[in-house]
Amino acid sequence: MRSAVGAPIRVEGRLWGLMNVYSTEVKPLPADTEERLARFTELVATAIANAEARAQLAASRARIVATSDAIRRRIERDLHDGTQQRLVSVVLQLHAAQAMAPPDANELAGQLDRAVTALEETVDTLREIARGIHPSTLAQGGLRPALTALTRRSDIPIHLDVAVIGRLPEQVELAAYYVISEALTNTAKHASASEVQIDVRAGEGALRIEVRDDGRGGATPGQGSGLVGLQDRVEAIGGQLSLRSPRGAGTTLTVALPLDRGDDAWLPLTGIRRPES
């Protein structure tokens, strides 16, 4: 080495790294090399700072989603173990009262029948609400049985193909479930579709979801479709969501969710590793 120039890379006031330029030529480096290298390292520092800010934003969004899911899970558990169980207990007590009612007490029997019917309908409604808040089937059995139960409640014929073995990370399962649930809700409300195809594949480090219908198309992320919230959830865990919905040609929702986010010391979209402190 005949000559060398170095410049520090400082990100938000801290030393991030160092960039050096070496020459084996006898002729020295140009006089402005140090100034040019300093300007370049400033650009590098800005890019790194932006990447770190994006990483921090993504981490913040992920924490918000995780906190929201934890709250939803607690509410569902409280409804199931508390309110729902108490209502079921009251139903059983009313059934016991029915059995004890005198045979000639027709008016009393009718009132008990109406009370039992109303309470049973309330329990069913509460069960649906709790399932919408947080799917207990997902927590207990994983993605495949949860999606099977979800599609069984649809009025539109659904072809479900789930190629997933075992359990996936909780946030991935939740995101997949809510994506498909919202897609089916939108299809039922707006698409006038005759059938829906759902394909779920796990492999090559990602869970890939595709929901296709043969409806009217023309879907957009806005207009109360719920897709904006889904996109936030998907992107919060490093995933991607795309929508293709030409008018008159059906709608296809495609989602890719990472199964291994890797070491968070890597800066997203840059491939630059943060130096060890």
C-alpha positions as CSV (number, residue, x, y, z in Angstrom):
1,M,0.0,0.0,0.0
2,R,1.4,3.3,-1.1
3,S,-1.4,5.6,0.2
4,A,-4.6,5.4,2.1
5,V,-7.5,7.6,3.2
6,G,-10.2,6.8,5.8
7,A,-13.4,8.4,7.0
8,P,-15.6,7.4,9.9
9,I,-19.3,6.4,9.4
10,R,-21.3,8.1,12.2
11,V,-24.9,7.4,12.6
12,E,-26.8,9.8,14.9
13,G,-23.7,10.8,16.7
14,R,-22.2,7.3,17.3
15,L,-19.4,5.6,15.5
16,W,-21.0,2.9,13.2
17,G,-18.0,1.9,11.1
18,L,-15.0,3.1,9.0
19,M,-14.5,3.3,5.3
20,N,-11.0,3.2,3.9
21,V,-9.6,3.7,0.4
22,Y,-6.1,2.2,-0.4
23,S,-3.9,2.6,-3.4
24,T,-0.9,0.6,-4.6
25,E,0.1,3.2,-7.1
26,V,3.3,5.2,-6.6
27,K,1.3,8.3,-7.5
28,P,-0.6,9.5,-4.4
29,L,-4.4,9.6,-4.3
30,P,-6.0,12.8,-5.6
31,A,-6.0,15.7,-3.2
32,D,-9.8,15.7,-2.8
33,T,-10.1,12.0,-2.0
34,E,-10.6,12.6,1.7
35,E,-13.3,15.2,1.1
36,R,-15.1,13.0,-1.5
37,L,-14.9,10.0,0.8
38,A,-16.3,12.0,3.7
39,R,-19.3,13.1,1.6
40,F,-19.9,9.5,0.6
41,T,-19.8,8.2,4.2
42,E,-22.3,10.9,5.1
43,L,-24.7,9.4,2.4
44,V,-24.0,5.9,3.8
45,A,-24.8,7.1,7.3
46,T,-28.0,8.7,6.2
47,A,-29.0,5.4,4.4
48,I,-28.2,3.4,7.5
49,A,-30.1,5.8,9.8
50,N,-33.2,5.5,7.5
51,A,-32.9,1.7,7.5
52,E,-32.6,1.6,11.3
53,A,-35.6,3.9,11.6
54,R,-37.6,1.6,9.4
55,A,-36.5,-1.3,11.5
56,Q,-37.6,0.5,14.7
57,L,-40.9,1.4,13.1
58,A,-41.5,-2.2,12.1
59,A,-40.6,-3.4,15.6
60,S,-43.0,-0.9,17.1
61,R,-45.8,-2.0,14.8
62,A,-45.1,-5.6,15.7
63,R,-45.3,-4.8,19.4
64,I,-48.7,-3.0,18.9
65,V,-50.1,-6.0,17.0
66,A,-48.8,-8.4,19.6
67,T,-50.3,-6.3,22.4
68,S,-53.6,-6.1,20.6
69,D,-53.7,-9.9,20.1
70,A,-52.9,-10.5,23.8
71,I,-55.8,-8.2,24.8
72,R,-58.2,-9.9,22.3
73,R,-57.1,-13.3,23.7
74,R,-57.8,-12.2,27.3
75,I,-61.2,-10.8,26.3
76,E,-62.1,-14.1,24.5
77,R,-61.0,-16.1,27.5
78,D,-62.9,-13.9,29.9
79,L,-66.0,-14.2,27.8
80,H,-65.7,-18.0,27.5
81,D,-64.7,-18.8,31.0
82,G,-66.8,-16.1,32.7
83,T,-69.9,-14.7,31.0
84,Q,-70.5,-17.7,28.7
85,Q,-70.2,-20.3,31.4
86,R,-72.5,-18.4,33.7
87,L,-75.2,-18.2,31.0
88,V,-74.8,-21.9,30.3
89,S,-75.3,-22.5,34.0
90,V,-78.5,-20.4,33.9
91,V,-79.8,-22.4,30.9
92,L,-79.2,-25.7,32.9
93,Q,-81.1,-24.2,35.9
94,L,-84.0,-23.3,33.6
95,H,-84.1,-26.8,32.1
96,A,-84.2,-28.1,35.7
97,A,-87.1,-25.7,36.4
98,Q,-88.9,-27.0,33.3
99,A,-88.6,-30.6,34.5
100,M,-90.1,-29.6,37.9
101,A,-93.0,-27.5,36.6
102,P,-96.5,-29.0,37.2
103,P,-98.0,-30.6,34.1
104,D,-101.0,-28.3,34.1
105,A,-98.9,-25.1,34.4
106,N,-99.1,-24.3,30.7
107,E,-98.4,-20.6,31.1
108,L,-95.3,-21.2,33.3
109,A,-94.0,-23.8,30.9
110,G,-94.4,-21.4,28.0
111,Q,-92.5,-18.7,29.8
112,L,-89.7,-21.1,30.7
113,D,-89.5,-22.3,27.1
114,R,-89.2,-18.7,25.8
115,A,-86.6,-17.9,28.5
116,V,-84.5,-21.0,27.6
117,T,-84.7,-20.2,23.9
118,A,-83.6,-16.6,24.4
119,L,-80.7,-17.6,26.6
120,E,-79.5,-20.3,24.2
121,E,-79.6,-17.8,21.4
122,T,-77.7,-15.3,23.6
123,V,-75.0,-18.0,24.3
124,D,-74.7,-18.7,20.6
125,T,-74.3,-15.0,19.8
126,L,-71.8,-14.6,22.6
127,R,-69.9,-17.6,21.2
128,E,-69.7,-16.0,17.8
129,I,-68.6,-12.7,19.2
130,A,-65.8,-14.5,21.2
131,R,-64.7,-16.4,18.1
132,G,-64.5,-13.2,16.2
133,I,-62.4,-11.5,18.9
134,H,-59.9,-14.3,19.1
135,P,-60.3,-17.8,17.5
136,S,-59.9,-20.3,20.3
137,T,-59.7,-23.1,17.7
138,L,-56.5,-21.5,16.4
139,A,-54.8,-21.4,19.8
140,Q,-55.8,-25.0,20.6
141,G,-55.3,-26.8,17.3
142,G,-53.4,-24.6,14.9
143,L,-54.1,-23.1,11.4
144,R,-55.6,-26.1,9.6
145,P,-58.5,-26.9,12.0
146,A,-59.1,-23.1,12.6
147,L,-59.4,-22.5,8.8
148,T,-61.6,-25.6,8.4
149,A,-64.0,-24.3,11.1
150,L,-63.9,-20.9,9.5
151,T,-64.8,-22.1,6.0
152,R,-67.6,-24.3,7.3
153,R,-69.5,-21.2,8.4
154,S,-69.4,-19.7,5.0
155,D,-72.5,-19.6,2.8
156,I,-70.3,-19.6,-0.3
157,P,-68.7,-23.0,-1.4
158,I,-65.1,-22.9,-0.5
159,H,-62.3,-25.2,-1.7
160,L,-59.6,-25.2,1.1
161,D,-56.1,-26.6,0.5
162,V,-53.8,-26.2,3.5
163,A,-50.3,-27.6,3.0
164,V,-48.9,-26.9,6.5
165,I,-47.4,-29.5,8.9
166,G,-47.4,-28.8,12.6
167,R,-47.6,-25.4,14.3
168,L,-46.4,-22.1,13.0
169,P,-45.3,-19.0,14.9
170,E,-48.3,-17.5,16.7
171,Q,-48.2,-14.2,15.0
172,V,-48.0,-15.9,11.6
173,E,-51.0,-18.1,12.4
174,L,-53.0,-15.2,13.6
175,A,-52.1,-13.0,10.6
176,A,-53.0,-15.9,8.2
177,Y,-56.3,-16.5,10.0
178,Y,-57.4,-12.9,10.0
179,V,-56.4,-12.4,6.4
180,I,-58.5,-15.3,5.2
181,S,-61.4,-14.4,7.5
182,E,-61.5,-10.8,6.2
183,A,-61.2,-12.0,2.6
184,L,-64.2,-14.3,3.1
185,T,-66.2,-11.5,4.7
186,N,-65.5,-9.2,1.8
187,T,-66.3,-11.9,-0.7
188,A,-69.7,-12.6,1.0
189,K,-70.5,-8.8,1.3
190,H,-69.3,-7.5,-2.1
191,A,-68.2,-10.0,-4.6
192,S,-71.4,-12.0,-5.6
193,A,-69.1,-15.0,-6.0
194,S,-70.2,-18.5,-6.6
195,E,-67.0,-20.1,-5.1
196,V,-63.8,-19.4,-3.4
197,Q,-60.4,-21.1,-3.6
198,I,-58.0,-20.9,-0.7
199,D,-54.4,-22.2,-0.9
200,V,-52.1,-22.1,2.0
201,R,-48.5,-23.3,1.6
202,A,-45.6,-23.3,4.0
203,G,-42.1,-23.6,2.6
204,E,-38.8,-21.8,1.7
205,G,-39.0,-19.7,4.8
206,A,-42.5,-18.3,4.2
207,L,-46.2,-19.0,4.5
208,R,-47.9,-18.2,1.3
209,I,-51.6,-17.6,1.1
210,E,-53.8,-17.1,-1.9
211,V,-57.6,-16.4,-1.8
212,R,-59.4,-16.3,-5.1
213,D,-63.0,-15.8,-6.0
214,D,-65.0,-15.7,-9.2
215,G,-66.9,-12.6,-8.3
216,R,-67.4,-9.2,-9.8
217,G,-64.0,-7.9,-9.0
218,G,-63.2,-4.2,-8.6
219,A,-62.1,-4.5,-5.0
220,T,-59.9,-1.7,-3.5
221,P,-58.0,-1.5,-0.2
222,G,-60.3,1.4,0.9
223,Q,-64.0,1.7,1.1
224,G,-64.3,-0.1,4.4
225,S,-62.9,-3.4,3.1
226,G,-60.6,-3.9,6.1
227,L,-57.7,-4.5,3.8
228,V,-55.8,-1.5,5.2
229,G,-55.8,-3.0,8.7
230,L,-54.8,-6.4,7.3
231,Q,-51.9,-4.8,5.4
232,D,-50.7,-3.2,8.6
233,R,-50.9,-6.6,10.4
234,V,-49.0,-8.4,7.6
235,E,-46.3,-5.8,7.2
236,A,-45.9,-5.6,11.0
237,I,-44.4,-9.1,10.9
238,G,-42.3,-8.5,7.8
239,G,-44.9,-9.8,5.3
240,Q,-46.3,-8.6,2.0
241,L,-49.9,-8.3,0.7
242,S,-51.1,-7.8,-2.8
243,L,-54.5,-7.5,-4.3
244,R,-55.5,-8.1,-7.9
245,S,-59.2,-7.4,-8.7
246,P,-60.0,-6.4,-12.3
247,R,-63.7,-5.6,-12.8
248,G,-65.7,-8.6,-13.9
249,A,-62.8,-11.1,-13.4
250,G,-62.8,-12.0,-9.7
251,T,-60.4,-11.0,-6.9
252,T,-57.2,-12.6,-5.9
253,L,-55.6,-11.8,-2.5
254,T,-52.0,-12.9,-2.1
255,V,-50.0,-12.8,1.1
256,A,-46.5,-13.9,2.0
257,L,-45.6,-14.2,5.7
258,P,-42.0,-14.9,6.8
259,L,-41.6,-18.0,9.0
260,D,-38.1,-17.0,10.2
261,R,-37.5,-13.3,10.6
262,G,-33.9,-14.1,11.5
263,D,-31.5,-12.0,13.5
264,D,-33.0,-8.5,14.2
265,A,-29.5,-7.1,14.1
266,W,-29.8,-7.1,10.3
267,L,-31.2,-3.9,8.8
268,P,-34.2,-4.5,6.6
269,L,-33.8,-3.9,2.9
270,T,-30.1,-3.1,3.1
271,G,-28.2,-6.4,3.8
272,I,-26.0,-4.3,6.1
273,R,-25.2,-5.8,9.4
274,R,-25.0,-3.5,12.4
275,P,-21.5,-3.8,14.0
276,E,-21.3,-5.4,17.4
277,S,-21.0,-2.9,20.2
